[in-house]
């Protein structure tokens, strides 16, 4: 049984003899320590006496994890024990408070604090709540009852649509975790993705857990996979000038940044021995024919042959995530030769139009009997407000990116407006707000994941409120 100990140092030089800080000192001069600290004191022969032993189970403080653990793993036991030692030393472990664990690297609320195990450097964030918070807050499934009913409706096809966003793709894992916790994921009939969303959607459709997808982001952040970023900015600008004055007939010459190898290794690691468990579709732009295509690893039925193209799953995701001007176009072998593809977000940032078109074609062919379509979509790129007037001088690359992003967002808004005119289609959206357009810096991956965990549960609650109001 885990215990905390209240100890008193019995020598005037004991604090100096300990050679390790004692973190939790009570007003009466005693300290609260765990087994590790107690062992450390004994190994250093620090004079002390144990005033009392406190089994963790008998300390009247309750812990809960934000959103019932939907998007956050439980904290390690030693960190929880440090929180209890802190409360005991502050004389607050009296049953009048409960402690909510918010996760790592999160924003700290006004009633929160950061606490790792003694001597640890991880930023575990905790929040102090009144004890009756546990009584007044409904259980998670009750809080999202209307959303769960919509997903479970037998007369509705459910689509999860994941949008583009560079290395923000790992933010999609938060949405997947929410759906899994709410038992909504089992009702998802199709997974669609564009660009970054295609990579996340491919991993999820292969049965990879949301936690594993999130971890793959941390793996990239920690350098366990190599996203080769080349050439330098100077070479990129020189290539822009060269291709403007002396355009090449080779489509591959238009790419200046090839990170496909790094993404391919990541997908190989996770998907090489797995098959898709749910239908997966992604958007890519066919450079040879100047038109968007929907790629899928599944066999294509006759009534969809003019709309879908069967493609090996990893090739489809990599083709969809090949950003123009930055990545070398992805070539896929076809019957009549190799076809170059670039980023699907050039025409459909978040798949909305294409899932709806497939639904209509399936109904017209008689293979879909359900009458309604529900699309839960995740938009990771900034809204139009981010791309309007900028103060000061804007670099050429940012200008190109801003113009392209604004155009893409305009198309997205148009698709949304068209869907609102259809009584048989419902689009529910989660958006990643407050982030600048550049999102290819792997150092920001933890920030992207943290922002999603803070924003998406609250947005889903707003969706629940709208559904409840009808």
LINGI-V572872 format. One record per pair of residues at least 4 apart in sequence whose C-alpha atoms are under 8 Angstrom apart, sorted by the first residue. I is the first residue (numbers start at 1). J is the second residue. D is the distance in Angstrom with one decimal. If there is no record, write none. Layout:
[[I/J/D] [I/J/D]]
//
This chain:
[[1/55/6.8] [1/56/7.7] [2/55/6.1] [2/56/5.8] [3/34/6.7] [3/35/7.2] [3/53/6.7] [3/54/5.5] [3/55/4.4] [3/56/5.3] [4/32/6.7] [4/33/5.8] [4/34/4.8] [4/35/7.0] [4/53/6.1] [4/54/5.1] [4/55/6.4] [4/56/6.8] [4/81/7.4] [4/85/7.2] [5/32/5.6] [5/33/5.3] [5/34/6.2] [5/35/7.9] [5/50/6.7] [5/51/7.5] [5/52/6.0] [5/53/4.7] [5/54/6.0] [6/30/6.5] [6/31/5.6] [6/32/4.6] [6/33/6.6] [6/50/6.0] [6/51/5.4] [6/52/5.4] [6/53/6.5] [6/54/7.8] [7/30/5.6] [7/31/5.3] [7/32/6.4] [7/33/7.5] [7/48/6.6] [7/49/5.6] [7/50/4.4] [7/51/5.2] [7/52/7.2] [8/29/7.3] [8/30/4.8] [8/31/6.4] [8/48/5.5] [8/49/5.4] [8/50/6.5] [8/51/6.7] [9/14/6.0] [9/15/7.4] [9/30/7.4] [9/46/7.8] [9/47/5.9] [9/48/4.1] [9/49/6.4] [10/14/6.9] [10/47/5.4] [10/48/4.9] [10/49/6.7] [11/47/5.9] [11/48/7.4] [13/17/6.0] [14/18/6.1] [14/46/5.6] [14/47/5.8] [14/48/7.6] [15/19/7.4] [15/21/7.9] [15/46/7.9] [17/44/7.3] [17/45/8.0] [17/46/5.9] [18/40/8.0] [18/41/6.0] [18/44/6.2] [18/45/7.9] [18/46/5.5] [19/44/7.9] [22/31/7.1] [22/33/7.7] [22/37/8.0] [23/31/7.8] [23/118/6.9] [24/31/5.5] [24/32/5.6] [24/33/7.3] [24/85/6.4] [24/86/5.6] [24/89/5.6] [25/29/6.2] [25/30/5.8] [25/31/4.5] [25/32/6.7] [25/89/5.6] [26/30/5.4] [26/31/5.9] [26/32/7.6] [26/88/7.5] [26/89/4.2] [26/90/6.3] [26/91/7.6] [27/89/7.3] [27/90/7.7] [31/89/7.1] [32/85/5.4] [32/86/7.7] [32/88/7.3] [32/89/6.5] [33/37/5.8] [33/38/6.4] [33/82/8.0] [33/85/6.6] [34/38/6.2] [34/81/7.1] [34/82/7.6] [34/85/7.9] [35/39/6.1] [36/40/6.2] [37/41/6.3] [37/118/8.0] [38/42/6.3] [39/43/6.1] [40/44/6.3] [41/45/6.2] [41/46/5.2] [42/46/6.1] [54/58/7.0] [54/59/7.2] [55/59/7.0] [56/81/7.8] [59/93/6.9] [59/94/7.8] [60/93/6.3] [60/94/5.8] [60/95/4.7] [61/84/7.7] [61/93/6.0] [61/94/7.0] [61/95/5.4] [61/96/7.8] [61/97/6.5] [61/98/5.6] [61/99/7.3] [62/95/7.9] [62/97/7.5] [62/98/4.8] [62/99/6.3] [62/131/7.8] [63/98/5.8] [63/99/4.9] [63/100/5.8] [63/101/7.3] [64/68/7.0] [64/98/7.6] [64/99/6.4] [64/100/4.8] [64/101/6.2] [65/69/5.2] [65/72/7.2] [65/73/7.9] [65/74/6.6] [65/100/5.4] [65/101/4.8] [65/102/6.4] [66/70/7.6] [66/71/7.9] [66/72/7.0] [66/100/6.2] [66/101/6.0] [66/102/5.4] [66/103/7.9] [67/71/7.0] [67/72/8.0] [67/140/7.1] [67/457/7.6] [68/140/6.7] [69/73/6.0] [69/74/6.8] [70/177/5.9] [70/178/5.3] [70/180/7.9] [70/181/5.5] [71/174/5.7] [71/177/5.7] [71/178/6.4] [71/453/6.3] [72/102/7.3] [72/103/5.9] [72/453/7.9] [73/103/7.4] [74/101/7.8] [75/79/6.7] [75/80/6.8] [75/101/7.2] [75/103/7.4] [75/124/7.9] [76/80/6.6] [77/81/6.2] [78/82/6.2] [78/116/8.0] [78/117/5.5] [79/83/6.4] [79/115/7.0] [79/116/5.0] [79/117/4.4] [79/118/7.9] [79/124/7.9] [80/84/6.4] [80/117/7.7] [81/85/6.1] [81/117/7.5] [82/86/6.1] [82/115/7.3] [82/116/6.9] [82/117/5.4] [82/118/6.6] [83/87/6.3] [83/115/6.7] [84/88/6.1] [84/93/7.2] [85/89/6.1] [86/90/6.3] [87/91/6.0] [87/92/5.0] [87/93/5.2] [88/92/6.0] [88/93/5.2] [92/96/7.7] [92/97/7.6] [93/97/7.4] [95/131/6.9] [96/130/6.3] [96/131/5.2] [97/128/6.6] [97/129/5.6] [97/130/4.6] [97/131/4.3] [98/128/6.2] [98/129/5.3] [98/130/6.1] [98/131/5.0] [98/133/7.8] [99/126/6.6] [99/127/5.7] [99/128/5.0] [99/129/6.0] [100/126/5.7] [100/127/5.1] [100/128/6.5] [100/129/7.1] [101/124/7.8] [101/125/6.3] [101/126/4.7] [101/127/6.5] [102/106/7.0] [102/124/7.6] [102/125/5.5] [102/126/5.7] [102/127/7.1] [103/124/5.7] [103/125/5.7] [103/126/7.6] [104/122/7.3] [104/123/5.4] [104/124/4.5] [104/125/6.0] [105/123/5.5] [105/124/6.7] [105/125/7.2] [105/446/7.9] [105/447/8.0] [105/450/6.8] [106/124/7.9] [106/125/6.4] [106/450/6.1] [106/454/7.7] [107/125/7.8] [108/112/5.6] [108/113/6.4] [108/114/7.5] [108/125/6.4] [108/126/7.8] [109/113/7.7] [109/127/7.1] [111/127/5.8] [111/128/5.8] [111/129/7.9] [112/125/7.0] [112/126/5.3] [112/127/4.0] [112/128/5.9] [113/125/5.8] [113/126/5.4] [113/127/6.5] [114/123/5.9] [114/124/5.5] [114/125/4.6] [114/126/6.2] [115/122/7.9] [115/123/6.6] [115/124/5.5] [115/125/6.5] [115/126/7.3] [116/120/5.4] [116/121/6.5] [116/122/5.7] [116/123/6.4] [116/124/5.7] [129/133/6.6] [132/136/6.4] [133/137/6.1] [138/142/6.2] [138/143/6.2] [139/143/6.4] [140/144/6.6] [140/182/7.5] [141/145/5.9] [141/148/7.9] [141/182/6.0] [143/461/7.8] [143/464/7.9] [144/148/6.3] [144/182/7.7] [144/461/7.2] [144/464/5.9] [145/149/6.2] [145/464/7.9] [146/150/6.3] [146/464/6.3] [146/467/6.2] [146/468/6.2] [147/151/6.4] [147/463/7.9] [147/464/5.9] [147/467/7.1] [148/152/6.1] [148/182/7.1] [148/183/7.5] [148/184/6.1] [149/153/6.1] [150/156/7.9] [151/156/7.6] [151/158/6.6] [151/184/6.0] [151/187/6.0] [151/188/7.6] [151/374/7.8] [152/156/8.0] [152/184/7.3] [152/187/6.1] [154/370/7.6] [155/369/7.9] [155/370/4.7] [155/371/5.9] [155/372/6.4] [156/370/5.6] [156/371/6.3] [156/372/4.6] [156/373/5.4] [156/374/6.6] [157/188/7.8] [157/189/6.4] [157/370/6.6] [157/372/6.3] [157/373/4.9] [157/374/6.1] [158/187/6.7] [158/188/5.0] [158/189/5.4] [158/190/6.8] [158/373/6.1] [158/374/4.9] [158/375/6.0] [158/376/7.8] [159/188/5.8] [159/189/5.9] [159/190/5.0] [159/191/5.9] [159/192/7.2] [159/355/7.6] [159/373/7.6] [159/374/6.2] [159/375/4.8] [159/376/6.3] [160/188/6.6] [160/190/6.4] [160/191/5.0] [160/192/6.2] [160/375/6.0] [160/376/5.1] [160/377/6.0] [161/191/6.1] [161/192/4.7] [161/193/5.7] [161/197/7.8] [161/350/6.6] [161/351/5.8] [161/352/7.4] [161/375/6.7] [161/376/6.1] [161/377/4.5] [161/378/6.4] [162/172/7.1] [162/191/7.8] [162/192/6.2] [162/193/4.6] [162/194/6.5] [162/196/7.9] [162/197/4.4] [162/198/7.0] [162/200/7.7] [162/201/6.8] [162/350/6.2] [162/351/7.2] [162/377/5.8] [162/378/5.1] [162/379/7.0] [163/193/5.9] [163/194/5.3] [163/195/7.0] [163/196/6.7] [163/197/4.7] [163/198/7.8] [163/345/7.9] [163/349/5.7] [163/350/4.2] [163/351/6.9] [163/377/7.3] [163/378/5.7] [163/379/5.1] [163/380/6.1] [163/381/7.9] [164/169/7.2] [164/193/7.7] [164/194/5.4] [164/195/4.8] [164/196/4.6] [164/197/5.2] [164/198/7.8] [164/345/6.2] [164/349/5.7] [164/350/6.6] [164/379/7.2] [164/380/6.3] [164/381/6.8] [165/169/6.0] [165/195/7.3] [165/196/5.6] [165/197/7.5] [165/380/5.3] [165/381/5.5] [165/439/6.8] [166/195/7.6] [166/196/5.4] [166/439/5.5] [166/440/5.6] [167/196/7.1] [167/439/6.0] [167/440/5.6] [167/441/7.3] [167/442/6.7] [167/445/6.5] [168/172/7.7] [168/196/7.5] [168/380/6.9] [168/439/6.7] [168/445/6.8] [168/448/5.7] [168/449/7.5] [169/173/8.0] [169/196/5.1] [169/197/6.0] [169/199/7.5] [169/200/6.1] [169/380/7.9] [170/174/8.0] [170/200/7.0] [170/213/6.7] [170/214/5.6] [170/216/7.9] [170/217/5.7] [170/445/7.5] [170/448/7.4] [170/449/6.3] [171/175/7.6] [171/214/7.6] [171/448/6.0] [171/449/4.8] [171/451/7.9] [171/452/5.4] [171/453/7.9] [172/176/6.5] [172/197/7.5] [172/200/6.8] [172/378/7.4] [172/452/7.9] [173/177/6.1] [173/200/7.7] [173/210/4.8] [173/211/7.0] [173/213/6.2] [173/214/5.7] [174/178/6.3] [174/210/7.2] [174/214/7.9] [174/449/7.6] [174/452/6.4] [174/453/6.0] [174/456/7.4] [175/179/6.3] [175/456/7.0] [176/180/6.1] [176/185/7.4] [176/210/5.7] [177/181/6.2] [177/210/5.6] [177/211/7.4] [178/182/6.2] [178/457/7.5] [179/183/6.1] [179/184/4.9] [179/185/4.9] [180/184/6.1] [180/185/5.1] [180/186/7.7] [184/188/7.1] [189/278/7.0] [189/279/7.1] [190/278/6.3] [190/279/5.1] [190/280/6.1] [190/281/7.7] [191/201/6.1] [191/205/6.8] [191/278/7.1] [191/279/6.2] [191/280/5.0] [191/281/6.4] [192/197/7.7] [192/198/6.9] [192/201/6.5] [192/280/5.9] [192/281/4.8] [192/282/5.5] [192/351/6.5] [192/355/7.6] [193/197/4.4] [193/198/3.9] [193/199/7.4] [193/200/7.6] [193/201/5.7] [193/281/6.5] [193/282/4.7] [193/283/6.7] [193/350/7.1] [193/351/6.4] [194/198/4.8] [194/282/5.5] [194/283/5.2] [194/284/7.3] [194/320/6.0] [194/321/7.1] [194/343/7.6] [194/344/5.3] [194/345/5.8] [194/348/7.1] [194/349/6.2] [194/350/6.1] [194/351/6.5] [195/199/6.9] [195/282/7.9] [195/283/7.4] [195/284/7.7] [195/317/7.2] [195/318/7.8] [195/319/8.0] [195/320/4.6] [195/321/3.7] [195/322/7.0] [195/323/7.8] [195/343/5.7] [195/344/5.6] [195/345/6.0] [195/349/7.8] [196/200/6.5] [196/320/7.8] [196/321/5.7] [197/201/5.7] [198/202/5.9] [198/281/7.8] [198/282/5.6] [198/283/7.7] [198/317/5.1] [198/318/8.0] [198/320/6.5] [198/321/7.0] [199/203/6.4] [199/317/5.3] [199/318/7.2] [199/321/7.4] [200/204/6.3] [200/213/7.3] [201/205/5.9] [201/280/7.2] [202/206/6.2] [202/276/7.8] [202/280/6.7] [202/313/7.1] [202/314/7.5] [202/317/6.8] [203/207/6.9] [203/208/5.6] [203/213/7.1] [203/267/7.5] [203/270/7.3] [203/271/7.1] [204/208/5.0] [204/209/6.6] [204/210/7.1] [204/213/7.7] [205/276/5.3] [205/277/5.6] [205/278/5.2] [205/279/7.0] [205/280/6.3] [206/271/6.7] [206/274/6.1] [206/275/5.7] [206/276/4.2] [206/277/5.5] [206/278/7.4] [207/274/8.0] [207/276/7.1] [207/277/6.1] [208/212/6.3] [208/213/6.8] [208/270/7.7] [209/213/6.4] [210/214/6.1] [211/215/6.1] [212/216/6.2] [213/217/6.7] [214/218/6.8] [214/449/7.7] [215/219/6.1] [216/220/6.3] [216/266/7.9] [217/221/6.2] [217/445/6.5] [217/446/7.9] [218/222/6.0] [218/445/7.0] [218/446/7.0] [219/223/6.2] [219/224/5.1] [219/225/6.6] [220/224/5.6] [220/225/5.2] [220/226/7.2] [220/227/7.8] [220/442/7.0] [221/442/5.5] [221/443/6.0] [221/444/7.9] [221/445/6.2] [221/446/7.7] [225/262/6.2] [225/265/7.3] [225/266/6.7] [226/261/8.0] [226/262/5.0] [227/259/5.2] [227/260/7.7] [227/261/7.2] [227/262/4.5] [227/263/6.9] [228/258/6.8] [228/259/5.2] [228/261/7.6] [228/262/6.6] [229/257/6.0] [229/258/6.7] [229/259/6.2] [230/256/7.2] [230/257/5.3] [230/258/6.8] [231/235/5.9] [231/236/6.5] [231/256/6.8] [231/257/6.5] [232/236/6.2] [233/237/6.2] [234/238/6.2] [235/239/6.1] [236/240/6.2] [236/256/6.2] [237/241/6.3] [238/242/6.2] [239/243/6.0] [239/256/7.6] [240/244/6.1] [241/245/6.3] [242/246/5.6] [242/247/7.2] [243/247/4.4] [243/248/6.6] [243/254/7.4] [248/253/6.6] [248/254/7.9] [250/254/7.6] [251/255/7.9] [251/287/7.9] [251/329/7.1] [251/340/7.3] [252/328/5.6] [252/329/5.7] [252/340/7.9] [253/328/7.5] [254/324/7.9] [254/325/6.2] [254/328/6.9] [254/329/8.0] [255/324/6.8] [255/325/5.3] [255/326/5.5] [255/327/4.8] [255/328/3.9] [255/329/6.5] [256/325/6.4] [256/326/5.2] [256/327/5.8] [256/328/6.3] [257/325/7.8] [257/326/4.7] [257/327/4.4] [257/328/6.3] [258/326/7.3] [258/327/4.8] [258/328/5.5] [259/263/6.6] [259/327/6.8] [260/264/5.8] [260/318/6.8] [260/322/7.6] [260/327/7.6] [261/265/6.2] [262/266/6.4] [263/267/6.2] [263/318/7.5] [264/268/5.9] [264/314/7.4] [264/318/7.3] [265/269/6.1] [266/270/6.5] [267/271/5.6] [267/272/7.4] [267/314/6.7] [268/272/5.0] [268/314/7.9] [270/274/7.8] [271/275/7.4] [276/280/7.4] [279/296/7.9] [279/298/7.1] [280/296/5.9] [280/297/7.1] [280/298/7.8] [281/294/6.4] [281/295/5.7] [281/296/4.8] [281/297/7.8] [282/294/5.6] [282/295/5.4] [282/296/6.6] [282/316/7.0] [282/317/6.8] [282/320/6.6] [282/344/7.6] [282/351/8.0] [283/292/6.8] [283/293/5.8] [283/294/4.8] [283/295/6.3] [283/320/5.8] [283/343/7.8] [283/344/4.6] [283/345/7.4] [283/348/7.2] [283/351/7.4] [284/292/5.7] [284/293/5.4] [284/294/6.5] [284/295/7.1] [284/316/7.8] [284/319/6.1] [284/320/4.4] [284/321/7.8] [284/341/6.3] [284/342/6.1] [284/343/5.5] [284/344/3.7] [284/345/7.5] [285/290/7.0] [285/291/5.8] [285/292/4.2] [285/293/5.9] [285/320/7.4] [285/341/5.4] [285/342/5.3] [285/343/6.1] [285/344/5.4] [285/346/7.3] [285/347/7.5] [286/290/5.5] [286/291/5.4] [286/292/5.8] [286/293/6.6] [286/339/7.1] [286/340/6.3] [286/341/4.8] [286/342/6.9] [287/291/7.0] [287/339/7.5] [287/340/5.6] [287/341/5.6] [287/342/7.0] [288/339/6.3] [288/340/6.4] [292/344/7.1] [292/347/6.8] [293/307/7.0] [293/308/6.7] [293/309/7.1] [294/307/6.6] [294/308/5.0] [294/309/6.2] [294/354/7.7] [295/308/5.9] [295/309/4.9] [295/310/5.8] [295/311/5.9] [295/316/5.9] [296/308/7.0] [296/309/6.3] [296/310/5.0] [296/311/5.6] [296/312/7.4] [296/313/6.7] [296/316/6.9] [297/310/5.3] [297/311/5.0] [297/312/5.1] [297/313/4.9] [297/316/7.7] [298/310/6.2] [298/311/7.9] [299/310/6.2] [300/304/6.4] [300/305/6.1] [300/308/6.6] [300/309/7.0] [300/310/6.3] [301/305/6.3] [303/361/7.2] [303/362/7.7] [303/365/6.7] [304/308/5.8] [304/358/7.6] [304/361/7.2] [305/309/7.0] [311/315/6.7] [311/316/5.8] [312/316/6.1] [313/317/6.4] [314/318/6.1] [315/319/6.0] [315/332/7.1] [316/320/6.2] [317/321/6.3] [318/322/6.3] [318/330/7.0] [319/329/7.4] [319/330/5.1] [319/331/7.6] [319/341/5.5] [319/342/5.8] [319/343/6.6] [319/344/7.9] [320/341/7.3] [320/342/6.2] [320/343/4.6] [320/344/4.8] [320/345/7.7] [321/342/7.0] [321/343/4.9] [321/344/6.8] [322/326/7.8] [322/327/5.4] [322/328/6.9] [322/329/6.0] [322/330/6.6] [322/341/7.4] [322/342/4.8] [322/343/4.6] [322/344/8.0] [323/327/5.3] [323/328/8.0] [323/329/8.0] [323/342/6.1] [323/343/4.8] [324/328/7.6] [324/329/7.4] [324/342/6.0] [324/343/6.4] [329/340/5.7] [329/341/5.5] [329/342/5.3] [330/340/5.4] [330/341/5.1] [330/342/6.5] [331/338/5.7] [331/339/5.3] [331/340/4.3] [331/341/6.2] [332/338/5.3] [332/339/5.3] [332/340/6.5] [332/341/7.7] [333/337/5.8] [333/338/4.3] [333/339/6.3] [334/338/5.6] [334/339/6.7] [344/348/6.2] [344/349/7.0] [345/349/3.9] [345/350/7.1] [345/408/7.2] [346/408/6.4] [347/408/6.8] [347/411/7.5] [348/352/7.6] [348/353/7.8] [348/408/7.2] [348/411/7.3] [348/412/6.9] [349/379/7.9] [349/408/6.3] [349/409/7.4] [349/412/6.6] [350/377/7.1] [350/378/7.3] [350/379/6.3] [350/412/7.0] [351/355/6.5] [351/377/7.9] [352/356/6.4] [352/375/7.6] [352/377/8.0] [352/415/6.7] [352/416/7.5] [353/357/6.1] [353/415/6.2] [354/358/6.2] [355/359/6.2] [356/360/6.3] [356/373/7.6] [356/425/7.9] [357/361/6.2] [358/362/6.0] [359/363/6.2] [359/368/7.5] [359/373/7.4] [360/364/6.1] [361/365/6.2] [362/366/6.2] [362/367/5.3] [362/368/5.3] [363/367/6.0] [363/368/4.7] [363/369/6.5] [363/370/8.0] [371/424/6.8] [372/424/4.8] [372/425/5.9] [373/424/6.2] [373/425/4.8] [373/426/6.3] [374/425/5.9] [374/426/4.9] [374/427/6.0] [374/428/7.7] [375/425/7.7] [375/426/6.2] [375/427/4.7] [375/428/6.2] [376/427/6.0] [376/428/4.8] [376/429/5.9] [376/430/7.8] [377/427/7.1] [377/428/6.2] [377/429/4.9] [377/430/6.3] [378/429/5.8] [378/430/4.8] [378/431/5.8] [378/432/7.8] [379/429/7.2] [379/430/6.2] [379/431/4.7] [379/432/6.2] [380/431/5.9] [380/432/4.7] [380/433/7.5] [381/431/7.8] [381/432/6.7] [381/433/7.7] [381/435/7.9] [381/437/6.9] [382/386/6.0] [382/432/7.1] [382/433/6.1] [382/434/7.1] [382/435/6.5] [382/436/6.9] [382/437/6.5] [383/387/7.4] [383/406/7.9] [383/409/6.6] [383/433/7.6] [384/388/6.7] [384/406/6.0] [384/409/6.4] [384/410/7.5] [386/436/7.4] [387/402/5.9] [387/403/7.6] [387/405/7.5] [387/406/5.9] [390/394/7.6] [394/398/6.5] [394/399/6.2] [395/399/6.0] [396/400/6.2] [397/401/6.1] [398/402/5.9] [399/403/6.1] [400/404/6.2] [401/405/5.9] [401/437/7.4] [402/406/6.0] [402/437/7.2] [403/407/6.3] [404/408/6.2] [405/409/6.1] [405/437/7.7] [406/410/6.2] [407/411/6.5] [408/412/6.4] [409/413/6.2] [410/414/6.3] [411/415/6.3] [412/416/6.3] [413/417/6.2] [414/418/6.3] [415/419/6.3] [416/420/6.4] [416/427/7.7] [417/421/6.9] [418/422/7.3] [419/425/6.4] [419/426/7.3] [419/427/7.3] [420/425/7.5] [420/426/7.4] [420/427/7.9] [428/463/7.2] [430/456/6.5] [430/459/6.4] [430/460/7.2] [431/456/7.7] [432/451/7.9] [432/452/6.9] [432/455/7.5] [432/456/7.9] [439/444/7.8] [441/445/7.5] [444/448/6.3] [445/449/6.3] [446/450/6.0] [447/451/6.1] [448/452/6.3] [449/453/6.4] [450/454/6.3] [451/455/6.0] [452/456/5.5] [453/457/6.9] [454/458/7.4] [455/459/6.3] [456/460/6.0] [457/461/6.3] [458/462/6.5] [459/463/6.4] [460/464/6.2] [461/465/6.3] [462/466/6.4] [463/467/6.3] [464/468/6.1] [465/469/6.2] [466/470/6.3]]
//
